[in-house]
Amino acid sequence: MYQQKDGYHRMAKKEGYKSRASFKLIQLNKKFNIIKKGYSVLDLGAAPGGWMQIASTLVGDTGLVVGVDLKNVKEKFPNSFFVQGDIFDSSTIERIKDIKQEFNAIISDLAPNTSGIRSLDHEKSIDLCYRALELSTNLLQYKGNLLIKLFQGEYTKELVDDIKNDFYYVKISKPESSRSASRETYIICKGFKKRKLKIEDTELTEESA
């Protein structure tokens, strides 16, 4: 498995990718078609820029990528913007909205600073997943897609069940480029159920007035 890690690291250097994590998004997108040409994409936990780089290529000239992270991403990618800030801070969300109000897809490679205590790291990862889900309610378009990283543990099923309330399709998948010994996995969520309000939803009939 460490040979595999080294292999992806060498491949990333050869292909000019920012990191070996780039292959995770490539493989997941090839399998689940999360990002398409022309999409607007919000990348949570964007540093050092590996997923921004791939997403920029996937959306093409007519698409848009907005990355956000506490750490700065210095490199510029086509049709991309970067917001440096905390995703738990409302001012950061407002800066994102100044660029784009809603996105076709939200991708999150967010991970906590690991402590080595599995249960604690899992709980911190769960918190980040729920924040990504919460942001989807405000920033994701109807029938949009969400991709989030998770360190698996006892609350995985509860999280997945909650996600199923908001998305038509939910699947857990581990890309080939993730080490087999790692507890890291990804949740693919497609078809956001945000209901578009219709005029008749707010109209009162004479009987109900």
N, C-alpha and C positions, 0 to 999 in steps of 0.2 A: 504494500500500500504506500510505503514511502517512496518507492520507485515511481509509482503512479503520480504522486505529488510532484516529484522532481521532473517528471515527464511533462506535466501541465505547466510547470514553472518555465521550463525550457521552451515549450510551445508558445507561451505568452510572450516571451522575449522575442522569439523568432517572428511572430505575427505582429509585433508592435503594440500589444495590449498592455494596459496599465498594470494588470495583475492576473493571476491564474483564476481569480473569481469571475473574470469575464466569461470563461467557458461555461460557468454554471447558468448564466443568463442565456447564452447562446443555445445550450442544450435544452433548457426548459422552454424557451420560446419556440424552438424547432418542434418540440413535442406537443405544446399546448397552444401555440399561436396567441400569445398574450399581447404582443405588440405588433401592429401592422403599419405599413407605410401610411403617412399622413396623420398618424396618431399624435396626440399631446400626452406626454408622459411625465409624471412626478416621481423622482427618484429619491427616496428617503434613506439617509445614511450613505450619501453619495461618495464620500472620500474613500480611497484616493482618486476615484473617477473611472474605475473599471466598467461599472454598469452604465454610467453616462455615455462613455465612449461607444459601447455596443448599442445602446438605445438610440443614440444619435444616428448611427448607421441604419438601424432598423426603420426609423420613422421617415428617413429620407428628407429631401429638400422641402417638402410641404408639411413636415411635422415639426414638433417642438418638444424639447426636453428641459425640465427644470429640476436641478439637483439641489438638495439641502443637506447640510451637515454642520456639526459643531466645528469640525476641522475644515480648513480652507482647501478648495480644489483650484489650483493655480492654472492648470492647463485648460485651454479653451477648445470646445468641440463645436462643430457646425450646428446651427439652429438650436443652441443650448444656452441656458442661463444658470447661474449658481447663486444660491442664497445661503449665506453663512449664519447659522442660528440654531436655536434649540426648538425641536418640533413640539415640545410641551409649552412653549411660549407663544401666546396669542399674537404678539407683534411679528413673530416669524411667519405665522400663517397669513397675516395680512400682507406681508411682503410677497409671499407666494401668489396671493390673489391679485396683487397689483400687476403681476405678469400674466396670469391666467386664472379665470374664475373656476373652471371645471376641467377635468382631465379624462381622457379615454382610458388611461391605465395608471395605476399607482404601483410602483415596485419598491420593495423594502428589503434591504440587506442589513438592516439594523441588528446589532448584537451588543449585549452588555459587556462591560469590562469583566472578564471572567475571574472568579475567586478561587476556582478549583473545587468548590463545594457544589456538587451537581444540582441539588434541590434549590439552592439559592440562585444559581445561574439560570435554572429553568424558570423560576418565578420572575426574575428580571426580564428574561426573554418574553414571557407571557405578557408582561406589562407593555413591552414595546409593540407586541402584536396587537394588543387591544388599542393602543394609541393609533396604529396604522389603520385599524378598522374604524375607529372614531373619526379620523380625518377623512375617510372615505365617504362618510355621511355628508360631509360638507364640500368635498373637493372632487368626488368621482361622478362622472356622468351616468345617467340611466343606462343600464346594460354594460357598464364599464367593467374592467378587469382589475384584480388586485393580486399581487404576488408578495408573500411575506416569508421571511426566514424565521425558523423556530428551533430552539434547543428542546428536544422532546423530553417529556416527563409526565408526572401524574395529572397535570391539568390540560394535557393535549386534547383529550376527547371533549372536555367542556368548552374549550376554545373553538374547536371545529363545529360543535353543535350550535354555538352562538353565531358563528360565521354563516352557517346554513340558513339562518333566519334572514340574512341580507343578500345572499347570492343564490342563483339558480343551480350553479355547478361548483362543487368544492372537492378538491383532490389533494392528497398528500403525495409528494414525489421527492425522491433524492436523486439529483443528477449524478451522472457517472464521474464527474470531476470532483465531487465531494469524497473525502476519505471514508471508506467503509466503516472504520472504527469511530467516526465522528457522530455525535448525537444531532448534528445539524441536519435539518430537513426543510422543505419548502411547502407552503400551502398555496395552491393555485385556486383562485376564486374568480369565477367568470359569470357575467350576467348580473350586475348589481340591480337590486330590486327597487331602487329609489323610484317612487311613484310620481309621474308627471301630473301636476294639478291641471284639471280641465275647468273650463269656465263653469260648466254645470255643477261642479263640485261645490261651488260657493253660492250658487243661485238659490234663492228661496222661492218656493211656490206660494201662491196666495193662501193656500191652506195652512202652510207652516209658518207664515209670517205673523 
